[in-house]
Amino acid sequence: MEIKDVENLLDYHSSIRVSDHALREAHKESLHARDIFYAILNGKIIEHYRDRKRLLIVGPIRKQDLKLHVICSYNNDDAEIAIVTVYIPDRPKWLNELVRAT
C-alpha cells in the first residue's frame, strides 16, 4: 500500500481512533477531537515513517490562525487509523509548521 496523501490514507482505512494520549495533548492546547479531525481532513502529509507505519499530518486548527501536527499510525491489515499524538509545532524543534529545525 502506497499512501500519497490524506485522501488516499482515508480510502484505505474505514475508521479513526483517537488515543487517550492524543486527547490529553489536545486538551493541553484547549483543543477538542473535532479540531483534530478538522486538521486531518483539511491537512497534508509532511512526513511518512514507512518503517513504523506512521505519518505526520499538518492541518489548520478551526477558527484559529495556527497549524496542528497529528501523528497517525496505520496497519496494512487493519481498517483503523490510530491518532497517536497531536501538538502545535513550535521552536526550537520546528522553524515553521512544515520545516524541522536542524
Sequence and secondary structure as in RCSB ss.txt:
>XXXX:A:sequence
MEIKDVENLLDYHSSIRVSDHALREAHKESLHARDIFYAILNGKIIEHYRDRKRLLIVGPIRKQDLKLHVICSYN
NDDAEIAIVTVYIPDRPKWLNELVRAT
>XXXX:A:secstr
    SHHHHHHH SEEEE HHHHHHHHHTT  HHHHHHHHHT EEEEEEGGGTEEEEEEE TTSS EEEEEEEE 
TT SEEEEEEEE   TTTBSSSS B  
